[in-house]
């Protein structure tokens, strides 16, 4: 294979996140374990294709609700991150009014939409497996704010892995300046460290004078006033700075699209050369 052909193939894979697609398909296959894996993968790809056709401009944007609203609500997007088994999906289900004690692990990306009196709220649930954390950065620009979930009952190694993931998230340019709610989850368990799972001073080190932040101990398998108060704080903080955050999201989205366009043009040029 020639060097130019190898470079073209590499550029194509990067542009279309082909490796993430294969990881997503393999993980779902292992989770579902269908009788006929080939038929399952064909159906999975067909669903992806239909999704792309419905939302060709941006697969992370949910279709508009058919429900007509007389009062214009603010569209708010929250990104929920954290390593696997932190309880992200359970937290989101609880916010939607459903207590789900044994959710299926999130593979890839799952959006959920809620409507309140004031907000048209979309919450991104991103898979936390090590092989999927590379896709997180592709969703930061869409978000007005973030929730980062940590398993407060995890062992030392799991906690350190989660804190390192939080550090990496905090450093990204599309995260800085946006509010973040850190949830020390599973406070109902006997071995929970509560908010002590986050070392004293770490959040101020990461976010002080950069992003509004709050740390809350949470539980997603029963009614939790602390969780509700934390989310209310996050939404109010976004609401108070909505104009600037909305402008930030639009500017970052445009930057991402322009970069994708630039890469596409360079790839086409290299193919012609």
C-alpha positions, 0 to 999 in steps of 0.5 A: 500500500502506498504512503498516500493511500495509507494516509487517506485511509487514516484520515477517513477513519479519523474524520468519521470516527470509524474506530469508535463505531466498531467499538460501539458495535462490538460492545453492544454485540457482547452486551446483547449476545444475539442468536444471530450476530450478523442479522443484529449488526445489520439491523444496528447499522440500519438504525444508525443510517436512519438516525443519520438521515433524520438528523443529517446536520448533527447526530447529537441534536434531538429532533424537535418535540411535536408538542406545541408550547405557548411560552418559549422555553430555553433549550439547555443541553447537559452532558453527563460524564463519569467512568463506567459503573458510576451510576450516570444512567440511574441518576438521569432516570431518577431526574426523569421520575423513574427509579431504575436500580439495574440499568443496562450499561450505556454503550456510546451515547444516549440522549434524553429529553425532559420538559419543565415549565422553563426549560427544554432540557436535553441530557447526554449520557455518555458511556464511561468505559475506557474505550469510549472516553475518547468520544467525550470531547466530541460532545463538549461543545454542545453543552451548556453545563455538565454533571460528572458522576463519581462512585463514592463507594469505589475502591482506591483504584476506581476513585483515582481513575474517576478523578483523572477522568475529571481532571482531563475533562476540566482541562478541555477548552470547551468545558472551561467557563461552563458550570459543572455539578460533581456528584459523589454518587451511591451515598446510600451504600455503607462504604460510601465516602460521600463528598470525601471521595473528592480530595479537599481543594481539588475542585477549586484547583480545577475550576476556581475562577474558571467555571462555577462548580458544586459538589453534592453527595447523591443517590439515584435509586431513591428520592434524593433532595440533595440531588434535586437541589444540586440539579436546580443549582446547575440549571439556575447557574445556567439560566443566570448566564444563559445568553453568554453560555448560549453564545459560547455553545454556538461559537464552539459548534461553528468552530467544530463544524469549520474544523471538520470542513477544513479536514474534509477539504484537505482530505479531498485535496490530498486524494486529487494530488 
